[in-house]
């Protein structure tokens, strides 16, 4: 009986530790296709930016100003495109960072709509979905640049569907 209780206690301690560092999440929208699809099950690293900064290309989940039908705050999943202090421009369907065209082989279409010309504020990032034509992201005033403090976590691993398991 003591061994059984000991095993349960160890399992609980491990579960609590994992919950502090990892957050399971289900993708609800299509804005990250073809990288992530609806109902993909992913793990987020909740500590990803505790000792570091977001990098271009990171896939993150963050708190938005949007509200769900039930009144809860909507979490969004997007890709980091512009970093603090960078000049970001979208012109003729191409994204430019500090005047250099960004190579984006992960997007659904080979075109990014919008006419943007901004400097990303310090402490914030510019994010967009990989499926640009359906993504509500930093190009829209409802989202705008995202405060780094609003990031819930970085997508690190897709566990489901099983035939598409991978790290990010």
C-alpha positions as CSV (number, residue, x, y, z in Angstrom):
1,X,0.0,0.0,0.0
2,X,2.9,2.4,0.8
3,X,4.4,1.8,-2.6
4,X,1.1,2.6,-4.3
5,X,0.7,5.9,-2.4
6,X,4.3,6.8,-3.1
7,X,3.7,6.2,-6.9
8,X,0.6,8.3,-6.9
9,X,2.4,11.1,-5.0
10,X,5.3,11.0,-7.5
11,X,2.9,11.1,-10.4
12,X,1.1,14.1,-8.9
13,X,4.3,16.0,-8.4
14,X,5.4,15.3,-12.0
15,X,2.0,16.4,-13.3
16,X,2.2,19.7,-11.3
17,X,5.7,20.4,-12.6
18,X,4.6,19.7,-16.2
19,X,1.6,22.0,-15.9
20,X,3.9,24.8,-14.8
21,X,5.9,24.5,-18.0
22,X,3.6,23.1,-20.6
23,X,0.1,24.0,-21.7
24,X,-1.9,21.7,-24.0
25,X,-4.0,23.6,-26.6
26,X,-6.4,22.8,-29.4
27,X,-6.3,24.9,-32.6
28,X,-9.8,26.2,-33.2
29,X,-9.4,28.3,-36.4
30,X,-7.9,27.9,-39.9
31,X,-5.6,31.0,-39.8
32,X,-2.4,29.0,-39.4
33,X,-3.0,26.6,-42.3
34,X,-1.0,24.9,-43.8
35,X,1.2,24.7,-40.7
36,X,-1.6,24.0,-38.2
37,X,-5.2,22.9,-39.0
38,X,-8.4,23.0,-37.0
39,X,-8.4,20.5,-34.1
40,X,-4.6,20.0,-34.1
41,X,-3.6,19.3,-30.5
42,X,-0.4,21.2,-29.6
43,X,1.8,21.8,-26.5
44,X,2.9,25.3,-25.6
45,X,6.0,26.2,-23.6
46,X,4.7,28.6,-21.0
47,X,8.3,29.5,-20.0
48,X,9.6,30.1,-23.5
49,X,10.2,33.8,-23.1
50,X,11.1,33.9,-19.4
51,X,14.8,34.1,-20.2
52,X,14.7,35.0,-23.9
53,X,12.8,37.0,-26.5
54,X,10.5,35.9,-29.3
55,X,12.2,35.2,-32.5
56,X,10.9,35.7,-36.1
57,X,9.1,32.5,-37.1
58,X,8.0,31.4,-33.6
59,X,4.4,30.3,-33.4
60,X,2.8,31.8,-30.3
61,X,-0.5,31.9,-28.5
62,X,-1.4,35.2,-27.0
63,X,-4.2,37.1,-25.2
64,X,-6.2,39.3,-27.6
65,X,-8.7,42.1,-27.2
66,X,-11.3,40.0,-29.1
67,X,-14.1,38.4,-27.1
68,X,-15.7,35.0,-27.7
69,X,-19.5,34.6,-27.8
70,X,-19.5,33.4,-24.2
71,X,-17.8,36.7,-23.1
72,X,-14.3,35.1,-22.5
73,X,-11.2,36.7,-23.9
74,X,-10.1,35.0,-27.1
75,X,-6.7,33.5,-27.4
76,X,-5.1,33.6,-30.8
77,X,-2.3,31.6,-32.4
78,X,-0.1,33.3,-34.9
79,X,3.5,33.5,-36.2
80,X,5.9,36.2,-35.1
81,X,6.9,38.3,-38.1
82,X,8.2,41.6,-36.8
83,X,10.4,42.1,-33.7
84,X,10.6,45.2,-31.5
85,X,12.2,48.2,-33.2
86,X,12.0,46.7,-36.7
87,X,10.5,48.6,-39.7
88,X,7.8,46.4,-41.2
89,X,6.2,47.1,-44.5
90,X,3.7,45.2,-46.7
91,X,3.6,46.4,-50.3
92,X,2.3,44.6,-53.4
93,X,1.7,41.4,-51.4
94,X,5.3,41.2,-50.1
95,X,6.4,41.6,-46.4
96,X,9.6,43.7,-45.9
97,X,11.6,43.8,-42.7
98,X,14.0,46.8,-42.5
99,X,13.7,47.1,-46.3
100,X,14.5,43.4,-47.0
101,X,11.8,41.1,-48.5
102,X,10.9,38.3,-46.0
103,X,11.2,34.8,-47.4
104,X,8.0,33.0,-46.3
105,X,7.8,29.5,-47.5
106,X,5.3,28.5,-44.8
107,X,2.3,30.7,-45.9
108,X,-0.8,29.3,-47.6
109,X,-0.7,31.7,-50.6
110,X,2.3,33.5,-52.0
111,X,0.7,36.9,-51.2
112,X,0.1,39.0,-48.1
113,X,-2.8,41.5,-48.4
114,X,-2.6,44.9,-46.7
115,X,-0.8,48.2,-46.9
116,X,1.3,48.4,-43.8
117,X,4.2,50.6,-43.0
118,X,5.1,50.7,-39.2
119,X,7.9,50.5,-36.7
120,X,7.2,47.7,-34.2
121,X,7.1,49.3,-30.7
122,X,9.6,48.2,-28.1
123,X,8.2,45.4,-25.9
124,X,5.8,44.3,-28.8
125,X,5.8,42.1,-31.8
126,X,4.0,42.0,-35.1
127,X,2.2,38.7,-35.8
128,X,0.3,37.1,-38.8
129,X,-1.3,33.8,-39.5
130,X,0.1,31.6,-42.2
131,X,-3.3,31.6,-44.0
132,X,-3.1,35.3,-44.6
133,X,-6.4,35.7,-46.4
134,X,-8.5,34.5,-43.4
135,X,-6.2,35.6,-40.6
136,X,-7.2,38.4,-38.2
137,X,-3.8,39.5,-37.0
138,X,-1.5,42.5,-36.4
139,X,-2.6,44.0,-39.8
140,X,-6.0,44.8,-38.2
141,X,-6.6,47.4,-35.5
142,X,-8.6,45.0,-33.4
143,X,-5.3,43.1,-32.8
144,X,-2.4,45.4,-33.7
145,X,1.1,44.7,-32.3
146,X,1.1,42.2,-29.5
147,X,2.7,43.0,-26.2
148,X,5.3,40.4,-25.3
149,X,3.7,40.2,-21.8
150,X,0.5,39.0,-23.5
151,X,2.1,35.8,-24.8
152,X,0.7,32.7,-23.2
153,X,3.3,30.4,-24.7
154,X,5.3,29.2,-27.8
155,X,4.1,26.2,-29.8
156,X,6.7,23.6,-29.4
157,X,5.1,20.3,-30.3
158,X,2.1,18.9,-32.2
159,X,0.8,15.7,-30.7
160,X,-2.3,15.2,-32.8
161,X,-3.1,14.1,-35.5
162,X,-0.7,11.3,-34.8
163,X,0.5,11.1,-38.5
164,X,1.6,14.8,-38.3
165,X,3.5,14.7,-34.9
166,X,6.3,17.2,-35.0
167,X,8.2,19.9,-33.2
168,X,8.2,23.5,-34.1
